[in-house]
Every structure is written in structure tokens, then in C-alpha cells.
Amino acid sequence: MKFISLFAGVGGFDLGMTRAGHECVAMVEYDKAAAGVLAHRFPGVPLFCDVRNVSADDLPDADFLTYGFPCQDLSVAGKREGLDGDRSGLFFEATRLIRGLRKRGLQLALAENVAGLLSADNGGALARCVRELLDCGARDVGWRTLDSQWFRVAQRRRRVFLVADFAGERCDEILALAESLQGHPAPIREAGERVAPTVTGGARLSRAGNERAECEPLIFQPRIGRNGRGYAGPGEPVPAMIGADAGATSDMRTCIAFPAQMSATQCAGESDVSPCLSVSHEVAMAGEGATVRRLTPTECERLQGFPDGWTAERRNVTLTGNRWIAGDVEPQSDLPRYKQMGNAVTVNVAEWIGQKILGAMR
């Protein structure tokens, strides 16, 4: 299926969807450094700058659209201006384009944002998004909160994914959790029970007024037993924690701890990557006398599911009108690489959703 990527960042959505078998036919990204990475990694794909200056006529036909719209006004770490904020309010620029593309065969739209979307605008931000998508002509709208740690990356990262279907009622199929998904216990359902206590999501709404409520998930957090083995939950062993002392209790998925007598280079090895990031769900544990170092850019890429060095180089891009034009390849410093990974969609999650979309649209 062909898709268009708005607020593309460095291509987390796009790489995941491509791995799932879809084709990106256009991108929009405002940040110059991020646009340079896109131009380098997705050569030949039309790349626009400011979403406010893009019209539906500028874009090619597509089957679906992805948009990880800015989170600054929704995040609990921000000023919480909600969808009325200048940045998170760009959601409505996405729906403006959706309205135009719908007339040319657009079937689905997939949004991503922080969990703060659920509580912003005094709890009304998500409802505003749903109403807007229904006004765009959606026949079905659904959402689910997914955590990157269950998709074979070593970090907790809860994000809301919002699907609007303009051609059918396939949101349930696209957002349904597979029983084999790593770390998620199978939901326990009784006959006639209408609440799924082991998955997370929101009420499914449509023009017909259908509604389904789901509560917060029962997440089993890793812990260390006396034998030094980690467990994700009853009967669900995970790999032994590297460097863990028996009986230690900690969770350090977003920083790397290593013995104080070892340098970061010695701990990480020649690849400059801690061994705890080379195997799913293995984490370094802080024992007595341990210190903590900063993650390397390569480790941040692995935490987000990107190939090593994805952001190490970029194209020197220049703006002509509202289009980025790619120039020579140049190295990229660490500072923008950290920012880009912090803003990225986790590739593994995007790929999983992409596979669901592929199955639903077939």
C-alpha cells in the first residue's frame, strides 16, 4: 500500500511501514536536520517542509497517511496548552489534508502521540481528535496505547495510536493485540464480559454510537529473583540481567549502569554499544559501586528500533519554495541525533501496525 508521512521526523513510521511492505510516496518534515536524514535514507521520495503550506493537490494519491503530530502542548512536561497550542494544534493541518486526500481514495489515517493526549484539555483532547476525524468522514475511529518495551526494544515508551478508517470498520483488526506479542499476557475474558483488563485502549466510537470501554493494562514489571534470573510475570522468564547482583531490584531501561572500575568504552566494547542492548529485554543493573554513563547515539537508535548509524549522516538540504532539495552527504553531530531519537516513533511498533494495516486492507 502507498502512504504519505506527515511530521516524519527521521522516518520511524516510514521505516517501520516500509519493512511491513508499504511504499512511502511523500513526506513532510519541518526540521532541517531531520529532513536531511530523510533525504539520505529515502532518496527520491518528495520531501516537503511546512505542513501549513502543503495542499492536498501537492501530494500524490495514497492508500493511507501517517502523522506523528507535535506533542509539546500535550505532554505533561510542557505547558499543557492542548490542541489549542501552536504546535500540537497542527493536528488540524493533518485533518485538512486528510479531507482533500479522501476524495482521491485515502482509506486510513494513523496518528501517534504521547500518553498526555488522553488527559490534555481537561481530558477532552482525544475526544476532540475523534470528533474531527468523524467530521472528516471517518466510518470508524479507534485508539490504543502501546508500550515500546513489548516490541523487542529495551525502553518503556507509552504512546497513543489513533486510527481513522474512511472505507470500512477495520480499526479493531488493526489495533488488536496478538496473543504472541512479547510480554503481554493473554486477555482473560468471561462469557458476556465487556471489559478487557489486560490490554489498554479507549472506547471505540463511530457514527452509529458504538462504544467499548477498556481499562488500564496489568503490566508485569521485570524483577530479579534470588537466583539472578529476571521474570516478566508469573511463568514468564526473561533473559538474565547483565551485571545484576542476586536479589537486586531495579529497572534501568533508559540508562546503562556498569562497574565503577570499568570505563564506558570497556563496558560497551568496540561497537560503543552496551551489550545489554544487543539482546531483547536484557538490561544492565546497578550494583554496589556502579556508575551511570550517558547513552551513545547508536544506543539511542537501538532503543528506538533503528539500524546502527541511521542518523550518523544526512544530506545537506536546501529549501526551494516548500520543497527540500537534497545535496551532498555530510556527517551529523551527536546533539541533533539525540533530539531525533527522542522525537522518533519506535520502528518496531510502526512495523507491527503496518503489518496489521496490510492484513486489514487486503
Contacts in CASP RR format, 6 or more apart in sequence:
PFRMAT RR
TARGET T0000
AUTHOR 0000-0000-0000
METHOD contacts of the structure
MODEL  1
MKFISLFAGVGGFDLGMTRAGHECVAMVEYDKAAAGVLAHRFPGVPLFCD
VRNVSADDLPDADFLTYGFPCQDLSVAGKREGLDGDRSGLFFEATRLIRG
LRKRGLQLALAENVAGLLSADNGGALARCVRELLDCGARDVGWRTLDSQW
FRVAQRRRRVFLVADFAGERCDEILALAESLQGHPAPIREAGERVAPTVT
GGARLSRAGNERAECEPLIFQPRIGRNGRGYAGPGEPVPAMIGADAGATS
DMRTCIAFPAQMSATQCAGESDVSPCLSVSHEVAMAGEGATVRRLTPTEC
ERLQGFPDGWTAERRNVTLTGNRWIAGDVEPQSDLPRYKQMGNAVTVNVA
EWIGQKILGAMR
1 21 0 8 1.000
1 22 0 8 1.000
1 23 0 8 1.000
1 63 0 8 1.000
1 64 0 8 1.000
1 357 0 8 1.000
1 358 0 8 1.000
1 361 0 8 1.000
2 22 0 8 1.000
2 23 0 8 1.000
2 24 0 8 1.000
2 25 0 8 1.000
2 60 0 8 1.000
2 61 0 8 1.000
2 62 0 8 1.000
2 63 0 8 1.000
3 17 0 8 1.000
3 22 0 8 1.000
3 23 0 8 1.000
3 24 0 8 1.000
3 25 0 8 1.000
3 62 0 8 1.000
3 63 0 8 1.000
3 64 0 8 1.000
3 65 0 8 1.000
3 66 0 8 1.000
4 24 0 8 1.000
4 25 0 8 1.000
4 26 0 8 1.000
4 27 0 8 1.000
4 28 0 8 1.000
4 59 0 8 1.000
4 60 0 8 1.000
4 62 0 8 1.000
4 64 0 8 1.000
4 65 0 8 1.000
4 66 0 8 1.000
4 101 0 8 1.000
5 11 0 8 1.000
5 13 0 8 1.000
5 14 0 8 1.000
5 17 0 8 1.000
5 24 0 8 1.000
5 26 0 8 1.000
5 27 0 8 1.000
5 28 0 8 1.000
5 65 0 8 1.000
5 66 0 8 1.000
5 67 0 8 1.000
6 27 0 8 1.000
6 28 0 8 1.000
6 51 0 8 1.000
6 65 0 8 1.000
6 66 0 8 1.000
6 67 0 8 1.000
6 68 0 8 1.000
6 69 0 8 1.000
6 94 0 8 1.000
6 97 0 8 1.000
7 28 0 8 1.000
7 29 0 8 1.000
7 30 0 8 1.000
7 51 0 8 1.000
7 67 0 8 1.000
7 68 0 8 1.000
7 69 0 8 1.000
7 70 0 8 1.000
7 90 0 8 1.000
7 94 0 8 1.000
8 14 0 8 1.000
8 27 0 8 1.000
8 28 0 8 1.000
8 29 0 8 1.000
8 34 0 8 1.000
8 38 0 8 1.000
9 29 0 8 1.000
9 31 0 8 1.000
9 34 0 8 1.000
9 37 0 8 1.000
9 38 0 8 1.000
9 340 0 8 1.000
9 343 0 8 1.000
9 344 0 8 1.000
10 34 0 8 1.000
10 37 0 8 1.000
10 38 0 8 1.000
10 41 0 8 1.000
10 306 0 8 1.000
10 310 0 8 1.000
10 311 0 8 1.000
10 340 0 8 1.000
10 341 0 8 1.000
10 344 0 8 1.000
11 27 0 8 1.000
11 37 0 8 1.000
11 38 0 8 1.000
11 41 0 8 1.000
11 42 0 8 1.000
11 344 0 8 1.000
11 345 0 8 1.000
12 304 0 8 1.000
12 306 0 8 1.000
12 344 0 8 1.000
12 345 0 8 1.000
12 346 0 8 1.000
12 347 0 8 1.000
12 350 0 8 1.000
13 66 0 8 1.000
13 68 0 8 1.000
13 110 0 8 1.000
13 112 0 8 1.000
13 345 0 8 1.000
13 350 0 8 1.000
14 24 0 8 1.000
14 27 0 8 1.000
14 38 0 8 1.000
14 42 0 8 1.000
14 66 0 8 1.000
14 350 0 8 1.000
15 41 0 8 1.000
15 306 0 8 1.000
15 310 0 8 1.000
15 347 0 8 1.000
15 350 0 8 1.000
15 351 0 8 1.000
16 347 0 8 1.000
16 348 0 8 1.000
16 350 0 8 1.000
16 351 0 8 1.000
16 354 0 8 1.000
17 24 0 8 1.000
17 66 0 8 1.000
17 350 0 8 1.000
17 351 0 8 1.000
17 354 0 8 1.000
17 357 0 8 1.000
18 24 0 8 1.000
19 347 0 8 1.000
19 351 0 8 1.000
20 350 0 8 1.000
20 351 0 8 1.000
20 352 0 8 1.000
20 353 0 8 1.000
20 354 0 8 1.000
20 355 0 8 1.000
20 357 0 8 1.000
20 358 0 8 1.000
21 354 0 8 1.000
21 358 0 8 1.000
22 354 0 8 1.000
22 357 0 8 1.000
22 358 0 8 1.000
24 42 0 8 1.000
24 45 0 8 1.000
25 45 0 8 1.000
25 46 0 8 1.000
25 60 0 8 1.000
25 61 0 8 1.000
25 62 0 8 1.000
26 45 0 8 1.000
26 46 0 8 1.000
26 47 0 8 1.000
26 48 0 8 1.000
26 59 0 8 1.000
26 60 0 8 1.000
26 62 0 8 1.000
27 38 0 8 1.000
27 42 0 8 1.000
27 45 0 8 1.000
27 46 0 8 1.000
27 47 0 8 1.000
27 48 0 8 1.000
28 47 0 8 1.000
28 48 0 8 1.000
28 49 0 8 1.000
28 50 0 8 1.000
28 51 0 8 1.000
28 54 0 8 1.000
29 35 0 8 1.000
29 38 0 8 1.000
29 47 0 8 1.000
29 48 0 8 1.000
29 49 0 8 1.000
29 324 0 8 1.000
30 49 0 8 1.000
30 50 0 8 1.000
30 51 0 8 1.000
32 317 0 8 1.000
32 319 0 8 1.000
32 324 0 8 1.000
33 314 0 8 1.000
33 332 0 8 1.000
33 336 0 8 1.000
33 339 0 8 1.000
33 340 0 8 1.000
34 336 0 8 1.000
34 340 0 8 1.000
34 343 0 8 1.000
35 47 0 8 1.000
35 49 0 8 1.000
35 317 0 8 1.000
35 324 0 8 1.000
36 314 0 8 1.000
36 315 0 8 1.000
36 316 0 8 1.000
36 317 0 8 1.000
36 324 0 8 1.000
36 326 0 8 1.000
37 310 0 8 1.000
37 311 0 8 1.000
37 313 0 8 1.000
37 314 0 8 1.000
37 315 0 8 1.000
37 332 0 8 1.000
37 340 0 8 1.000
38 45 0 8 1.000
38 47 0 8 1.000
38 324 0 8 1.000
39 47 0 8 1.000
39 314 0 8 1.000
39 315 0 8 1.000
39 317 0 8 1.000
39 324 0 8 1.000
39 326 0 8 1.000
39 327 0 8 1.000
40 313 0 8 1.000
40 314 0 8 1.000
40 315 0 8 1.000
40 326 0 8 1.000
40 329 0 8 1.000
41 310 0 8 1.000
43 326 0 8 1.000
46 60 0 8 1.000
46 323 0 8 1.000
47 317 0 8 1.000
47 323 0 8 1.000
47 324 0 8 1.000
47 326 0 8 1.000
48 54 0 8 1.000
48 58 0 8 1.000
48 322 0 8 1.000
48 323 0 8 1.000
48 324 0 8 1.000
49 319 0 8 1.000
49 321 0 8 1.000
49 322 0 8 1.000
49 323 0 8 1.000
49 324 0 8 1.000
50 322 0 8 1.000
51 90 0 8 1.000
51 93 0 8 1.000
51 94 0 8 1.000
51 97 0 8 1.000
52 90 0 8 1.000
52 93 0 8 1.000
53 322 0 8 1.000
54 97 0 8 1.000
54 322 0 8 1.000
55 97 0 8 1.000
56 97 0 8 1.000
56 99 0 8 1.000
56 100 0 8 1.000
56 101 0 8 1.000
56 103 0 8 1.000
56 104 0 8 1.000
58 322 0 8 1.000
59 97 0 8 1.000
59 101 0 8 1.000
61 101 0 8 1.000
61 104 0 8 1.000
61 105 0 8 1.000
62 101 0 8 1.000
62 106 0 8 1.000
63 105 0 8 1.000
63 106 0 8 1.000
63 107 0 8 1.000
63 108 0 8 1.000
63 361 0 8 1.000
64 106 0 8 1.000
64 107 0 8 1.000
64 108 0 8 1.000
64 109 0 8 1.000
64 110 0 8 1.000
64 357 0 8 1.000
64 361 0 8 1.000
65 94 0 8 1.000
65 97 0 8 1.000
65 98 0 8 1.000
65 101 0 8 1.000
65 106 0 8 1.000
65 108 0 8 1.000
65 109 0 8 1.000
65 110 0 8 1.000
66 109 0 8 1.000
66 110 0 8 1.000
66 111 0 8 1.000
66 112 0 8 1.000
66 350 0 8 1.000
67 91 0 8 1.000
67 94 0 8 1.000
67 109 0 8 1.000
67 110 0 8 1.000
67 111 0 8 1.000
67 112 0 8 1.000
68 111 0 8 1.000
68 112 0 8 1.000
68 113 0 8 1.000
68 345 0 8 1.000
69 88 0 8 1.000
69 89 0 8 1.000
69 90 0 8 1.000
69 91 0 8 1.000
69 94 0 8 1.000
69 111 0 8 1.000
69 113 0 8 1.000
70 87 0 8 1.000
70 88 0 8 1.000
70 89 0 8 1.000
70 90 0 8 1.000
71 88 0 8 1.000
71 113 0 8 1.000
71 114 0 8 1.000
71 116 0 8 1.000
71 117 0 8 1.000
72 78 0 8 1.000
72 87 0 8 1.000
72 88 0 8 1.000
73 79 0 8 1.000
73 80 0 8 1.000
73 81 0 8 1.000
73 82 0 8 1.000
73 83 0 8 1.000
73 84 0 8 1.000
73 85 0 8 1.000
73 86 0 8 1.000
73 87 0 8 1.000
73 88 0 8 1.000
73 89 0 8 1.000
73 120 0 8 1.000
74 80 0 8 1.000
74 82 0 8 1.000
74 83 0 8 1.000
74 88 0 8 1.000
74 113 0 8 1.000
74 114 0 8 1.000
74 116 0 8 1.000
74 117 0 8 1.000
74 120 0 8 1.000
74 125 0 8 1.000
75 114 0 8 1.000
75 116 0 8 1.000
76 116 0 8 1.000
76 119 0 8 1.000
80 120 0 8 1.000
81 88 0 8 1.000
82 88 0 8 1.000
82 89 0 8 1.000
82 120 0 8 1.000
82 121 0 8 1.000
82 125 0 8 1.000
83 89 0 8 1.000
83 91 0 8 1.000
83 92 0 8 1.000
83 120 0 8 1.000
83 121 0 8 1.000
83 125 0 8 1.000
83 128 0 8 1.000
83 129 0 8 1.000
84 121 0 8 1.000
88 113 0 8 1.000
88 120 0 8 1.000
91 111 0 8 1.000
91 129 0 8 1.000
91 132 0 8 1.000
92 132 0 8 1.000
94 109 0 8 1.000
94 111 0 8 1.000
95 132 0 8 1.000
95 133 0 8 1.000
95 136 0 8 1.000
98 106 0 8 1.000
98 109 0 8 1.000
98 133 0 8 1.000
98 136 0 8 1.000
98 164 0 8 1.000
99 136 0 8 1.000
100 106 0 8 1.000
102 136 0 8 1.000
102 137 0 8 1.000
102 166 0 8 1.000
105 167 0 8 1.000
106 166 0 8 1.000
107 165 0 8 1.000
107 166 0 8 1.000
107 167 0 8 1.000
107 168 0 8 1.000
107 361 0 8 1.000
108 163 0 8 1.000
108 164 0 8 1.000
108 165 0 8 1.000
108 166 0 8 1.000
108 167 0 8 1.000
108 170 0 8 1.000
108 174 0 8 1.000
108 357 0 8 1.000
108 361 0 8 1.000
109 133 0 8 1.000
109 136 0 8 1.000
109 138 0 8 1.000
109 163 0 8 1.000
109 164 0 8 1.000
109 166 0 8 1.000
110 161 0 8 1.000
110 162 0 8 1.000
110 163 0 8 1.000
110 164 0 8 1.000
110 353 0 8 1.000
110 357 0 8 1.000
111 129 0 8 1.000
111 161 0 8 1.000
111 162 0 8 1.000
111 163 0 8 1.000
111 164 0 8 1.000
112 159 0 8 1.000
112 160 0 8 1.000
112 161 0 8 1.000
112 162 0 8 1.000
112 345 0 8 1.000
113 159 0 8 1.000
113 160 0 8 1.000
113 162 0 8 1.000
114 158 0 8 1.000
114 159 0 8 1.000
114 160 0 8 1.000
115 145 0 8 1.000
115 158 0 8 1.000
115 159 0 8 1.000
115 160 0 8 1.000
116 125 0 8 1.000
116 160 0 8 1.000
117 125 0 8 1.000
117 126 0 8 1.000
117 129 0 8 1.000
117 160 0 8 1.000
118 125 0 8 1.000
118 126 0 8 1.000
118 145 0 8 1.000
118 160 0 8 1.000
119 125 0 8 1.000
121 128 0 8 1.000
126 143 0 8 1.000
126 160 0 8 1.000
126 162 0 8 1.000
129 162 0 8 1.000
130 141 0 8 1.000
130 142 0 8 1.000
130 143 0 8 1.000
130 162 0 8 1.000
130 205 0 8 1.000
133 141 0 8 1.000
133 162 0 8 1.000
133 164 0 8 1.000
134 141 0 8 1.000
134 205 0 8 1.000
134 206 0 8 1.000
134 207 0 8 1.000
136 164 0 8 1.000
136 166 0 8 1.000
137 166 0 8 1.000
138 164 0 8 1.000
138 165 0 8 1.000
138 166 0 8 1.000
139 165 0 8 1.000
139 166 0 8 1.000
139 167 0 8 1.000
139 168 0 8 1.000
139 169 0 8 1.000
139 206 0 8 1.000
139 207 0 8 1.000
140 163 0 8 1.000
140 164 0 8 1.000
140 165 0 8 1.000
140 168 0 8 1.000
140 169 0 8 1.000
140 170 0 8 1.000
140 171 0 8 1.000
140 204 0 8 1.000
140 206 0 8 1.000
141 162 0 8 1.000
141 163 0 8 1.000
141 164 0 8 1.000
141 165 0 8 1.000
141 171 0 8 1.000
141 204 0 8 1.000
141 205 0 8 1.000
141 206 0 8 1.000
142 162 0 8 1.000
142 163 0 8 1.000
142 164 0 8 1.000
142 171 0 8 1.000
142 172 0 8 1.000
142 175 0 8 1.000
142 202 0 8 1.000
142 204 0 8 1.000
142 205 0 8 1.000
143 160 0 8 1.000
143 161 0 8 1.000
143 162 0 8 1.000
143 163 0 8 1.000
143 175 0 8 1.000
143 201 0 8 1.000
143 202 0 8 1.000
144 160 0 8 1.000
144 161 0 8 1.000
144 175 0 8 1.000
144 177 0 8 1.000
144 199 0 8 1.000
144 200 0 8 1.000
144 201 0 8 1.000
144 202 0 8 1.000
145 158 0 8 1.000
145 159 0 8 1.000
145 160 0 8 1.000
145 161 0 8 1.000
145 200 0 8 1.000
145 201 0 8 1.000
145 217 0 8 1.000
146 158 0 8 1.000
146 159 0 8 1.000
146 161 0 8 1.000
146 200 0 8 1.000
146 349 0 8 1.000
147 156 0 8 1.000
147 157 0 8 1.000
147 158 0 8 1.000
147 159 0 8 1.000
147 219 0 8 1.000
148 155 0 8 1.000
148 156 0 8 1.000
148 157 0 8 1.000
148 158 0 8 1.000
148 159 0 8 1.000
148 304 0 8 1.000
148 346 0 8 1.000
148 348 0 8 1.000
148 349 0 8 1.000
149 155 0 8 1.000
149 156 0 8 1.000
149 157 0 8 1.000
149 253 0 8 1.000
149 281 0 8 1.000
150 181 0 8 1.000
150 182 0 8 1.000
150 183 0 8 1.000
150 184 0 8 1.000
151 181 0 8 1.000
151 182 0 8 1.000
151 346 0 8 1.000
151 348 0 8 1.000
151 349 0 8 1.000
151 352 0 8 1.000
152 182 0 8 1.000
152 280 0 8 1.000
152 281 0 8 1.000
152 348 0 8 1.000
153 280 0 8 1.000
153 302 0 8 1.000
153 303 0 8 1.000
153 304 0 8 1.000
153 305 0 8 1.000
153 346 0 8 1.000
153 348 0 8 1.000
154 253 0 8 1.000
154 276 0 8 1.000
154 277 0 8 1.000
154 280 0 8 1.000
154 281 0 8 1.000
154 282 0 8 1.000
154 283 0 8 1.000
154 302 0 8 1.000
154 303 0 8 1.000
155 253 0 8 1.000
155 254 0 8 1.000
155 303 0 8 1.000
155 304 0 8 1.000
156 253 0 8 1.000
156 254 0 8 1.000
157 346 0 8 1.000
159 345 0 8 1.000
159 346 0 8 1.000
159 349 0 8 1.000
161 175 0 8 1.000
161 349 0 8 1.000
161 353 0 8 1.000
163 171 0 8 1.000
163 174 0 8 1.000
163 175 0 8 1.000
164 171 0 8 1.000
165 171 0 8 1.000
165 174 0 8 1.000
169 206 0 8 1.000
170 360 0 8 1.000
170 361 0 8 1.000
171 204 0 8 1.000
172 204 0 8 1.000
173 356 0 8 1.000
173 359 0 8 1.000
173 360 0 8 1.000
174 353 0 8 1.000
174 356 0 8 1.000
174 357 0 8 1.000
174 360 0 8 1.000
175 201 0 8 1.000
175 353 0 8 1.000
175 356 0 8 1.000
176 356 0 8 1.000
177 184 0 8 1.000
177 187 0 8 1.000
177 199 0 8 1.000
179 186 0 8 1.000
181 352 0 8 1.000
182 280 0 8 1.000
182 281 0 8 1.000
183 220 0 8 1.000
183 232 0 8 1.000
183 236 0 8 1.000
184 198 0 8 1.000
184 199 0 8 1.000
184 217 0 8 1.000
185 198 0 8 1.000
185 218 0 8 1.000
185 220 0 8 1.000
185 233 0 8 1.000
185 236 0 8 1.000
186 198 0 8 1.000
187 196 0 8 1.000
187 197 0 8 1.000
187 198 0 8 1.000
187 199 0 8 1.000
188 197 0 8 1.000
188 198 0 8 1.000
189 196 0 8 1.000
194 212 0 8 1.000
194 213 0 8 1.000
195 213 0 8 1.000
195 214 0 8 1.000
195 215 0 8 1.000
196 214 0 8 1.000
196 215 0 8 1.000
197 215 0 8 1.000
197 217 0 8 1.000
197 218 0 8 1.000
198 217 0 8 1.000
198 218 0 8 1.000
199 214 0 8 1.000
199 217 0 8 1.000
200 214 0 8 1.000
200 215 0 8 1.000
200 216 0 8 1.000
200 217 0 8 1.000
201 214 0 8 1.000
202 212 0 8 1.000
202 213 0 8 1.000
202 214 0 8 1.000
203 211 0 8 1.000
203 212 0 8 1.000
203 213 0 8 1.000
203 214 0 8 1.000
204 210 0 8 1.000
204 211 0 8 1.000
204 212 0 8 1.000
205 211 0 8 1.000
220 231 0 8 1.000
220 232 0 8 1.000
220 233 0 8 1.000
220 234 0 8 1.000
220 236 0 8 1.000
221 232 0 8 1.000
221 251 0 8 1.000
222 230 0 8 1.000
222 231 0 8 1.000
222 232 0 8 1.000
222 238 0 8 1.000
222 241 0 8 1.000
222 251 0 8 1.000
222 281 0 8 1.000
222 283 0 8 1.000
223 230 0 8 1.000
223 231 0 8 1.000
223 249 0 8 1.000
224 230 0 8 1.000
224 241 0 8 1.000
224 244 0 8 1.000
224 245 0 8 1.000
224 246 0 8 1.000
224 247 0 8 1.000
224 248 0 8 1.000
224 249 0 8 1.000
224 250 0 8 1.000
224 285 0 8 1.000
225 231 0 8 1.000
225 246 0 8 1.000
225 247 0 8 1.000
226 246 0 8 1.000
226 247 0 8 1.000
227 246 0 8 1.000
228 240 0 8 1.000
228 241 0 8 1.000
228 244 0 8 1.000
228 246 0 8 1.000
228 247 0 8 1.000
229 237 0 8 1.000
229 240 0 8 1.000
230 237 0 8 1.000
230 238 0 8 1.000
230 239 0 8 1.000
230 240 0 8 1.000
230 241 0 8 1.000
231 237 0 8 1.000
231 238 0 8 1.000
232 238 0 8 1.000
232 281 0 8 1.000
238 281 0 8 1.000
238 282 0 8 1.000
239 279 0 8 1.000
239 280 0 8 1.000
239 281 0 8 1.000
239 282 0 8 1.000
240 282 0 8 1.000
241 248 0 8 1.000
241 282 0 8 1.000
241 283 0 8 1.000
241 284 0 8 1.000
241 285 0 8 1.000
242 275 0 8 1.000
242 276 0 8 1.000
242 282 0 8 1.000
242 283 0 8 1.000
242 284 0 8 1.000
242 285 0 8 1.000
243 259 0 8 1.000
243 284 0 8 1.000
243 285 0 8 1.000
243 287 0 8 1.000
244 285 0 8 1.000
244 287 0 8 1.000
245 285 0 8 1.000
245 287 0 8 1.000
245 288 0 8 1.000
248 285 0 8 1.000
248 286 0 8 1.000
248 287 0 8 1.000
250 285 0 8 1.000
250 286 0 8 1.000
251 283 0 8 1.000
252 283 0 8 1.000
252 284 0 8 1.000
252 285 0 8 1.000
252 286 0 8 1.000
252 292 0 8 1.000
253 283 0 8 1.000
254 295 0 8 1.000
254 303 0 8 1.000
255 292 0 8 1.000
255 293 0 8 1.000
255 294 0 8 1.000
255 295 0 8 1.000
256 267 0 8 1.000
256 268 0 8 1.000
256 274 0 8 1.000
256 276 0 8 1.000
256 277 0 8 1.000
256 284 0 8 1.000
256 292 0 8 1.000
256 293 0 8 1.000
256 295 0 8 1.000
256 299 0 8 1.000
257 284 0 8 1.000
257 285 0 8 1.000
257 286 0 8 1.000
257 287 0 8 1.000
257 290 0 8 1.000
257 291 0 8 1.000
257 292 0 8 1.000
258 264 0 8 1.000
258 267 0 8 1.000
258 274 0 8 1.000
258 284 0 8 1.000
258 290 0 8 1.000
258 291 0 8 1.000
258 293 0 8 1.000
259 267 0 8 1.000
259 289 0 8 1.000
259 290 0 8 1.000
260 289 0 8 1.000
260 290 0 8 1.000
260 291 0 8 1.000
264 293 0 8 1.000
265 272 0 8 1.000
267 274 0 8 1.000
267 275 0 8 1.000
267 284 0 8 1.000
267 293 0 8 1.000
268 274 0 8 1.000
268 275 0 8 1.000
268 296 0 8 1.000
268 299 0 8 1.000
269 275 0 8 1.000
271 298 0 8 1.000
271 308 0 8 1.000
272 296 0 8 1.000
272 298 0 8 1.000
273 296 0 8 1.000
273 298 0 8 1.000
273 299 0 8 1.000
273 302 0 8 1.000
273 308 0 8 1.000
274 284 0 8 1.000
274 299 0 8 1.000
275 282 0 8 1.000
276 282 0 8 1.000
276 283 0 8 1.000
276 284 0 8 1.000
277 299 0 8 1.000
277 302 0 8 1.000
277 303 0 8 1.000
286 292 0 8 1.000
295 303 0 8 1.000
297 309 0 8 1.000
297 311 0 8 1.000
297 312 0 8 1.000
297 334 0 8 1.000
297 337 0 8 1.000
297 338 0 8 1.000
297 341 0 8 1.000
298 308 0 8 1.000
298 309 0 8 1.000
300 337 0 8 1.000
300 338 0 8 1.000
300 341 0 8 1.000
300 342 0 8 1.000
301 307 0 8 1.000
301 308 0 8 1.000
301 309 0 8 1.000
301 310 0 8 1.000
301 311 0 8 1.000
301 337 0 8 1.000
301 341 0 8 1.000
302 308 0 8 1.000
303 341 0 8 1.000
304 341 0 8 1.000
304 342 0 8 1.000
304 344 0 8 1.000
304 345 0 8 1.000
304 346 0 8 1.000
304 347 0 8 1.000
305 346 0 8 1.000
305 347 0 8 1.000
305 348 0 8 1.000
306 341 0 8 1.000
306 344 0 8 1.000
306 347 0 8 1.000
311 332 0 8 1.000
311 336 0 8 1.000
311 337 0 8 1.000
311 340 0 8 1.000
311 341 0 8 1.000
312 331 0 8 1.000
312 332 0 8 1.000
312 337 0 8 1.000
313 329 0 8 1.000
313 330 0 8 1.000
313 331 0 8 1.000
313 332 0 8 1.000
314 329 0 8 1.000
314 330 0 8 1.000
314 332 0 8 1.000
315 326 0 8 1.000
315 327 0 8 1.000
315 328 0 8 1.000
315 329 0 8 1.000
315 330 0 8 1.000
316 326 0 8 1.000
316 327 0 8 1.000
316 328 0 8 1.000
316 329 0 8 1.000
316 330 0 8 1.000
317 324 0 8 1.000
317 325 0 8 1.000
317 326 0 8 1.000
317 327 0 8 1.000
318 324 0 8 1.000
318 325 0 8 1.000
318 327 0 8 1.000
319 325 0 8 1.000
END
